[in-house]
Amino acid sequence: MYFFYFFPLGLDRPSRRRPLLTWALMAALTVVYVWQRWLAARLGADPWDYVFFAGNSRPWTVVTAVFLHGSWLHLAGNLLYLHVLAPPLEDRLGRPALLALVLVLGVGGNLAHGLTSAFDLFGQGGLGVMGASGAIAGLMALTMLRLYSARVVIAWWVFAPIGGQNKVGRTPVPVPWAVPLWILLQVAQMLLAPQTGAAVSFGAHLGGFALGLLVGLAAGELRAGRAEAAASRGRRYFRDGHYHAAAGAWTEVLARRPDDPEALAELARSQLVAGRPLEAKETWRRLWDRHRRERRVDAALTVYDEACRAGQADMLSPAEMAEAARYKELQLDYRGALDVYRRLYELHPHDPQGHRALVRVIVLCRGRARDAEAAERWLGEAGRALPAGPWREFLEREFSLAGAAGAGGPAGHPVRLRPAGF
């Protein structure tokens, strides 16, 4: 005789934020069980009044039954599955959506049990239902759609007392294999229930799963899951040095989620190391435009800084470079502002924005940077290259530009100078 037990330990999809709602739900289920087991009788309440029975005149029990459990083992099993399945979904769907899904799927599972009980199917006629198993089965269906590329780590125990075998282990199983296996076990146990007398509500399990599958498909979770699977491949390809394949995977993500900021950033990096700098520059430009439309200044500046480190400082127009430098000044990042103004002048020395940038470099070196040597060097450049006009008059008035004129090469032919430091 063999005994086989298994339970999930976790998914290989880390959450990017704390699963506060999951913890709150687990705490609520535990508190209700404590009330149900030890406090209800003392307070004059009967937990059976909150169990759902088919044809019950108290329709609200279809909701309250979700939070009740028949034993501590029943509760522990549901808490374990909730701990494994809910955090990745909470991270991706959001807390309000997950809370609504838990309630809807739990109610749907209970109603499915009500049908099996009303028609006396599988030996469950007249039985009530309690527990969050229907909701958890629905979350399992959503996991199969949204995280079908993930793997679930299964802990297992095989015990054969007659043969003297006792084995335990942990095995990562792809979600598209693990979930259908669970469904097959549920169906097999349900068909054998009239003979075994099992008191498990298979109707709630399968009903919750079916409802979760329908809700997930209607909400486009399979499409989102395909995008997430492509993103996972892109990270793995990049980590393994397959940069062209990584770029292809991130392009697939963008086909499903246009203008996704993470996908754009990763695509640009993959294109750069794959030897496609022009394409990388276009992708960074696309990401800059997205952040600017959403007025995410910090994110836009981070994108531009990364592009500059990759040698793509000319991805912005002169006016946009001036805007980037101005934002850095407003953030008190004077070193960053100096670098942008310097690049602006070196890339566009004859543009009006380039003239202004040269003046700002001198002002910042004299003021915030307190680097008189660099200021004199840039004044020499201004004396050679800056045309007559308001900016030159300003420098002549404020910094004695006339005395610095002629310090460099021929007028009108600026040279690349090393950046001023602090």
C-alpha positions as CSV (number, residue, x, y, z in Angstrom):
1,M,0.0,0.0,0.0
2,Y,1.3,3.4,-1.0
3,F,0.5,6.8,0.5
4,F,1.3,9.9,-1.6
5,Y,1.0,13.4,-0.2
6,F,2.0,16.7,-1.8
7,F,1.5,20.4,-1.2
8,P,2.8,23.6,-2.9
9,L,5.7,25.6,-1.5
10,G,5.7,28.6,-3.9
11,L,5.9,30.0,-7.4
12,D,9.1,31.1,-9.1
13,R,7.6,34.6,-9.7
14,P,8.7,37.0,-7.0
15,S,6.3,39.8,-6.0
16,R,7.5,43.4,-6.3
17,R,5.6,44.6,-3.2
18,R,4.4,43.2,0.1
19,P,1.2,41.1,-0.3
20,L,-0.7,43.1,2.4
21,L,-4.1,42.0,1.2
22,T,-3.1,38.3,1.2
23,W,-1.8,38.6,4.7
24,A,-5.1,40.4,5.7
25,L,-7.2,37.6,4.2
26,M,-5.1,34.9,5.9
27,A,-5.5,36.7,9.2
28,A,-9.3,37.1,8.7
29,L,-9.7,33.4,8.0
30,T,-7.7,32.5,11.1
31,V,-9.6,35.0,13.3
32,V,-13.0,33.6,12.1
33,Y,-11.9,30.1,12.8
34,V,-10.8,31.0,16.3
35,W,-14.2,32.6,16.8
36,Q,-16.0,29.6,15.3
37,R,-14.1,27.1,17.3
38,W,-13.8,28.7,20.7
39,L,-15.7,31.9,21.1
40,A,-19.0,31.5,19.2
41,A,-20.8,29.4,21.8
42,R,-19.7,31.7,24.6
43,L,-21.1,34.6,22.7
44,G,-24.4,32.9,22.1
45,A,-23.8,32.4,18.4
46,D,-24.1,29.2,16.3
47,P,-21.5,28.9,13.5
48,W,-23.9,26.6,11.6
49,D,-26.2,29.6,11.0
50,Y,-23.5,30.9,8.6
51,V,-22.9,27.7,6.6
52,F,-24.4,27.6,3.1
53,F,-27.0,24.9,2.4
54,A,-28.8,24.6,-0.9
55,G,-32.3,26.2,-0.6
56,N,-31.3,28.0,2.6
57,S,-33.6,30.9,3.3
58,R,-30.6,33.0,4.4
59,P,-29.0,33.9,1.1
60,W,-26.1,35.8,2.7
61,T,-24.7,32.5,4.0
62,V,-23.3,32.0,0.5
63,V,-20.8,34.7,1.4
64,T,-20.2,34.0,5.1
65,A,-19.5,30.3,4.4
66,V,-16.4,31.3,2.5
67,F,-14.8,32.4,5.8
68,L,-15.7,29.3,7.8
69,H,-13.7,26.0,8.0
70,G,-14.4,22.6,9.3
71,S,-11.1,21.9,11.0
72,W,-7.7,23.3,11.6
73,L,-6.4,21.0,8.9
74,H,-8.9,22.4,6.5
75,L,-7.9,25.9,7.4
76,A,-4.2,25.2,7.2
77,G,-4.5,23.7,3.7
78,N,-6.4,26.8,2.4
79,L,-4.0,29.2,4.1
80,L,-1.1,27.4,2.4
81,Y,-2.6,27.6,-1.1
82,L,-3.6,31.2,-0.5
83,H,-0.1,32.0,0.6
84,V,1.3,30.5,-2.7
85,L,-1.3,31.7,-5.2
86,A,-2.5,35.1,-4.0
87,P,0.7,37.2,-3.7
88,P,1.7,37.0,-7.4
89,L,-1.8,37.8,-8.4
90,E,-2.1,40.7,-5.9
91,D,1.1,42.1,-7.4
92,R,-0.2,41.9,-10.9
93,L,-4.0,42.5,-10.6
94,G,-4.0,45.0,-7.7
95,R,-5.5,44.6,-4.2
96,P,-9.1,45.8,-5.0
97,A,-9.3,43.4,-7.9
98,L,-8.0,40.5,-5.9
99,L,-10.4,41.1,-3.0
100,A,-13.3,41.2,-5.4
101,L,-12.2,38.0,-7.1
102,V,-11.8,36.2,-3.8
103,L,-15.4,37.1,-2.9
104,V,-16.9,36.4,-6.4
105,L,-15.0,33.1,-6.8
106,G,-15.9,32.0,-3.3
107,V,-19.6,32.7,-3.9
108,G,-19.5,31.0,-7.3
109,G,-17.9,27.9,-5.8
110,N,-20.5,27.7,-3.1
111,L,-23.3,28.1,-5.6
112,A,-21.8,25.3,-7.7
113,H,-21.8,23.1,-4.6
114,G,-25.4,24.1,-4.0
115,L,-26.3,22.6,-7.4
116,T,-24.5,19.3,-6.8
117,S,-26.2,19.2,-3.4
118,A,-29.7,20.0,-4.7
119,F,-29.5,17.3,-7.4
120,D,-27.8,14.8,-5.0
121,L,-24.8,14.4,-7.3
122,F,-21.7,12.4,-6.2
123,G,-23.2,11.6,-2.9
124,Q,-23.4,15.2,-1.7
125,G,-27.1,15.6,-1.5
126,G,-28.2,17.8,1.5
127,L,-24.7,18.7,2.5
128,G,-23.7,22.2,3.3
129,V,-20.5,23.9,2.4
130,M,-17.9,26.0,4.2
131,G,-14.4,27.2,3.4
132,A,-12.4,29.3,0.9
133,S,-11.6,26.3,-1.3
134,G,-13.8,27.5,-4.2
135,A,-12.1,30.9,-4.2
136,I,-8.7,29.3,-4.1
137,A,-9.6,27.0,-7.0
138,G,-10.6,30.1,-8.9
139,L,-7.2,31.7,-8.1
140,M,-5.6,28.6,-9.4
141,A,-7.3,29.0,-12.7
142,L,-6.2,32.6,-12.9
143,T,-2.7,31.6,-12.1
144,M,-2.8,29.1,-15.0
145,L,-3.7,31.9,-17.3
146,R,-1.6,34.8,-16.1
147,L,1.5,32.8,-14.9
148,Y,1.4,29.8,-17.2
149,S,5.2,30.1,-17.8
150,A,5.9,29.9,-14.1
151,R,6.8,26.8,-12.1
152,V,5.4,25.8,-8.8
153,V,7.7,24.1,-6.3
154,I,5.9,20.9,-4.9
155,A,6.9,19.2,-1.7
156,W,6.0,15.5,-1.8
157,W,6.1,12.4,0.5
158,V,5.8,8.8,-0.7
159,F,5.2,6.3,2.1
160,A,5.0,2.6,1.5
161,P,5.1,0.7,4.9
162,I,4.8,-2.7,3.3
163,G,7.7,-2.1,0.9
164,G,9.7,-0.2,3.5
165,Q,9.9,2.9,1.3
166,N,9.8,6.4,2.7
167,K,10.8,9.2,0.3
168,V,10.4,13.0,0.5
169,G,11.5,15.7,-1.9
170,R,10.9,19.0,-3.7
171,T,10.2,19.2,-7.4
172,P,9.5,22.3,-9.5
173,V,6.6,21.6,-11.8
174,P,5.4,23.9,-14.7
175,V,2.1,25.4,-13.8
176,P,0.4,24.1,-17.0
177,W,1.2,20.6,-15.7
178,A,0.5,21.1,-12.1
179,V,-3.0,22.6,-12.4
180,P,-4.4,20.0,-14.8
181,L,-3.0,17.3,-12.6
182,W,-4.9,18.8,-9.6
183,I,-8.1,18.9,-11.7
184,L,-7.7,15.3,-12.7
185,L,-7.3,14.3,-9.0
186,Q,-10.4,16.3,-8.1
187,V,-12.4,14.6,-10.8
188,A,-11.2,11.2,-9.9
189,Q,-12.0,11.7,-6.2
190,M,-15.4,13.2,-7.1
191,L,-16.3,10.1,-9.1
192,L,-15.3,7.9,-6.3
193,A,-17.0,10.0,-3.6
194,P,-20.2,7.9,-3.5
195,Q,-18.1,4.8,-2.6
196,T,-15.5,6.5,-0.4
197,G,-18.0,8.8,1.4
198,A,-15.6,11.8,1.0
199,A,-17.0,15.0,2.5
200,V,-14.9,17.3,0.3
201,S,-17.0,19.7,-1.8
202,F,-15.7,18.9,-5.2
203,G,-18.5,21.0,-6.7
204,A,-17.2,24.1,-5.0
205,H,-13.7,23.3,-6.2
206,L,-14.6,22.7,-9.8
207,G,-17.2,25.4,-9.9
208,G,-14.7,28.0,-8.5
209,F,-12.1,26.8,-11.0
210,A,-14.4,27.1,-13.9
211,L,-15.6,30.6,-12.9
212,G,-12.0,31.7,-12.4
213,L,-11.2,30.4,-15.9
214,L,-14.1,32.3,-17.5
215,V,-13.3,35.5,-15.6
216,G,-9.6,35.3,-16.4
217,L,-10.3,34.8,-20.1
218,A,-12.8,37.6,-20.3
219,A,-10.4,40.0,-18.5
220,G,-7.6,39.2,-21.0
221,E,-5.3,37.5,-18.4
222,L,-4.1,35.0,-21.0
223,R,-2.9,37.8,-23.2
224,A,-1.2,39.4,-20.2
225,G,0.3,36.0,-19.3
226,R,1.8,35.6,-22.8
227,A,3.4,39.0,-22.4
228,E,4.8,38.1,-19.0
229,A,6.1,34.8,-20.4
230,A,7.9,36.7,-23.2
231,A,9.4,39.1,-20.6
232,S,10.6,36.1,-18.6
233,R,12.3,34.7,-21.7
234,G,13.8,38.1,-22.4
235,R,15.5,38.3,-19.0
236,R,16.7,34.7,-19.3
237,Y,18.2,35.3,-22.8
238,F,19.9,38.5,-21.7
239,R,21.4,36.8,-18.6
240,D,22.7,33.9,-20.8
241,G,24.2,36.3,-23.3
242,H,21.7,35.8,-26.2
243,Y,21.1,39.4,-26.8
244,H,19.4,39.2,-30.2
245,A,17.0,36.7,-28.8
246,A,16.4,38.9,-25.8
247,A,15.6,41.8,-28.1
248,G,13.1,39.6,-29.9
249,A,11.4,38.6,-26.7
250,W,11.1,42.2,-25.5
251,T,9.7,43.2,-28.9
252,E,7.1,40.5,-28.4
253,V,6.2,42.0,-25.1
254,L,5.7,45.4,-26.6
255,A,3.5,43.9,-29.3
256,R,1.1,42.9,-26.5
257,R,1.8,45.8,-24.1
258,P,2.7,48.9,-26.3
259,D,4.8,51.5,-24.5
260,D,5.5,49.3,-21.5
261,P,8.3,51.1,-19.7
262,E,10.2,48.1,-18.4
263,A,10.0,46.4,-21.8
264,L,11.2,49.5,-23.6
265,A,14.2,49.9,-21.2
266,E,15.1,46.2,-21.5
267,L,14.7,46.3,-25.3
268,A,17.1,49.3,-25.6
269,R,19.7,47.6,-23.5
270,S,19.4,44.3,-25.5
271,Q,19.7,46.2,-28.8
272,L,22.8,48.1,-27.5
273,V,24.8,45.1,-26.5
274,A,23.6,43.2,-29.6
275,G,25.4,45.9,-31.7
276,R,22.4,47.8,-32.8
277,P,23.0,51.3,-31.3
278,L,20.7,53.2,-33.7
279,E,17.8,51.0,-32.8
280,A,18.6,51.3,-29.1
281,K,18.6,55.1,-29.5
282,E,15.1,55.0,-31.1
283,T,13.8,52.8,-28.3
284,W,15.2,55.1,-25.6
285,R,13.7,58.0,-27.4
286,R,10.3,56.3,-27.4
287,L,10.7,55.7,-23.6
288,W,11.6,59.3,-23.0
289,D,8.5,60.5,-24.9
290,R,6.3,58.1,-22.8
291,H,7.6,59.5,-19.5
292,R,7.3,63.1,-20.7
293,R,3.7,62.5,-21.8
294,E,3.0,61.2,-18.3
295,R,5.0,64.1,-16.7
296,R,7.3,61.6,-15.0
297,V,10.4,63.9,-15.0
298,D,12.6,61.7,-12.8
299,A,12.0,58.7,-15.0
300,A,12.6,60.7,-18.2
301,L,15.9,62.0,-16.8
302,T,17.0,58.5,-15.8
303,V,16.3,57.3,-19.4
304,Y,18.4,60.2,-20.9
305,D,21.3,59.6,-18.5
306,E,21.4,55.9,-19.5
307,A,21.3,56.8,-23.2
308,C,24.2,59.3,-22.6
309,R,26.3,56.6,-20.9
310,A,25.7,54.5,-24.0
311,G,26.9,57.3,-26.2
312,Q,23.5,58.4,-27.4
313,A,23.4,61.9,-26.0
314,D,22.1,63.2,-29.3
315,M,18.8,61.4,-29.0
316,L,17.2,64.7,-27.8
317,S,16.7,67.9,-29.7
318,P,18.6,71.0,-28.5
319,A,15.4,72.3,-26.8
320,E,14.8,69.0,-25.1
321,M,18.4,68.9,-23.9
322,A,18.0,72.4,-22.4
323,E,14.8,71.2,-20.7
324,A,16.6,68.2,-19.2
325,A,19.4,70.4,-17.9
326,R,16.8,72.9,-16.4
327,Y,15.1,70.0,-14.6
328,K,18.4,68.9,-13.2
329,E,19.0,72.4,-11.9
330,L,15.6,72.4,-10.3
331,Q,16.5,69.2,-8.6
332,L,19.7,70.7,-7.3
333,D,21.7,68.2,-9.4
334,Y,24.2,70.8,-10.6
335,R,26.8,68.3,-11.7
336,G,24.2,66.6,-13.9
337,A,23.1,70.0,-15.3
338,L,26.6,70.9,-16.1
339,D,27.1,67.7,-18.0
340,V,23.9,68.2,-20.1
341,Y,24.7,71.8,-20.8
342,R,28.2,70.8,-21.9
343,R,26.9,68.1,-24.2
344,L,24.3,70.5,-25.6
345,Y,27.0,73.0,-26.5
346,E,29.4,70.4,-28.0
347,L,26.6,68.8,-30.1
348,H,25.0,72.1,-31.2
349,P,27.5,74.9,-30.9
350,H,25.7,77.1,-33.5
351,D,22.2,76.6,-32.2
352,P,20.7,79.3,-29.9
353,Q,20.2,76.7,-27.3
354,G,23.9,75.8,-27.6
355,H,24.8,79.5,-27.0
356,R,22.6,79.6,-23.9
357,A,24.1,76.3,-22.7
358,L,27.6,77.7,-22.9
359,V,26.6,80.6,-20.8
360,R,25.0,78.4,-18.2
361,V,28.2,76.3,-18.0
362,I,30.2,79.4,-17.2
363,V,27.6,80.6,-14.6
364,L,27.4,77.2,-12.9
365,C,31.2,76.9,-12.8
366,R,31.6,80.3,-11.3
367,G,28.6,79.8,-8.9
368,R,27.5,76.4,-7.7
369,A,30.6,74.5,-8.9
370,R,33.1,77.0,-7.5
371,D,35.6,76.0,-10.2
372,A,37.3,79.3,-11.3
373,E,39.8,77.4,-13.5
374,A,37.0,75.7,-15.5
375,A,35.1,78.9,-15.7
376,E,38.1,80.7,-17.3
377,R,38.5,77.8,-19.7
378,W,34.9,78.1,-20.8
379,L,35.1,81.9,-21.0
380,G,38.0,81.4,-23.4
381,E,35.8,79.1,-25.5
382,A,33.0,81.7,-25.4
383,G,35.4,84.5,-26.5
384,R,36.3,82.5,-29.6
385,A,33.0,81.0,-30.5
386,L,30.1,83.0,-29.1
387,P,28.6,85.4,-31.7
388,A,27.7,89.0,-31.0
389,G,24.3,89.3,-29.2
390,P,22.7,89.3,-25.8
391,W,24.5,86.3,-24.5
392,R,27.9,87.7,-25.4
393,E,27.0,91.1,-23.9
394,F,25.9,89.4,-20.7
395,L,29.3,87.6,-20.4
396,E,31.2,90.8,-21.2
397,R,29.2,92.7,-18.5
398,E,29.3,90.0,-15.8
399,F,32.5,88.1,-16.4
400,S,34.8,90.4,-18.4
401,L,34.5,88.3,-21.5
402,A,36.6,90.7,-23.5
403,G,39.7,90.0,-21.5
404,A,39.3,86.3,-22.1
405,A,38.6,86.5,-25.9
406,G,41.2,84.8,-28.1
407,A,42.2,82.3,-25.5
408,G,41.5,79.4,-27.8
409,G,41.6,78.5,-31.5
410,P,40.0,80.4,-34.5
411,A,36.6,82.0,-33.8
412,G,33.7,80.0,-35.0
413,H,35.4,76.6,-34.6
414,P,34.7,75.4,-31.1
415,V,36.8,72.6,-29.6
416,R,35.6,69.8,-27.3
417,L,36.7,70.7,-23.8
418,R,36.8,68.3,-20.8
419,P,33.8,68.7,-18.5
420,A,34.0,71.0,-15.5
421,G,34.1,69.1,-12.2
422,F,33.4,70.0,-8.6
